[in-house]
Amino acid sequence: MSITMLSSVSAKEASIEYQGVWTDYAAKEYVAGDGTKESPYLIKDASELALLAKNVNEKEEKDKYY
């Protein structure tokens, strides 16, 4: 059996259209939790994951729970 998918959009049209770096799209804060063992931060979308990465890179996530 062979499956072939044909696309009606070019690779250029399908590319993500944004400028800057991914940390520009980081959330301002986590939606839920306070980073403790009892109430860990809940990461619900890509912008919150970007916030985590940004904070880790800036060494602001020491002793936090997710």
N, C-alpha and C positions, 0 to 999 in steps of 0.2 A: 504494500500500500504506500502511496506517495501523497504527501500533502504539500501544496504550493500556495503560498499567500502572496497576493499581489497588492501593493500599496498604491493608492492614488495620490499620495503626497510625496514630495521629494525629501531627501535627507535634510536639506537646508530648511524646509518648511517645518519639519518635525522637530528640529532642535529647540532647546529651551532658549527663550529670548529674555535674557536679563543681563545686567551689567554688574560688576562688582564681585565680591567674594561671598561664600556661603554664610559667613558670620554676619553679614549685613542683614540676613533674614532671620536671625535668632530672635526668639521670643524675649520679652522683657523680664518675664518671671514664669515659674512653673504654675500650672493651673491648680494643682492640688498637692497637699503635703507641705511639711515644713523642714524636711531633710533629716528628721530624727529617725531613730530605729522604730519608734512607735508610730510615726507618721511620715513615711518616706515620700520623697517627691515622686509624683506620677508623671511619666513622660507620655503624652498622648499624640503628639504629631512631630513632624520633621523640624518645625521651628523650635520646639522644646529640646529636641535632640541636638540641634545646633547650639542652643544655649548651654547645654551640658558640655559639649566639646569646647566651646568658647571659654567657659569658666574653668575647665580642666587646664586648658592651655595657659590661662592667666593665674593658675594655682589658687583658685577661689573655692574649690570643691573638696577641701580636706575634711575628712571625718563626716561626710554626708551619706545619706541612705537614699536609694532609688528603688 
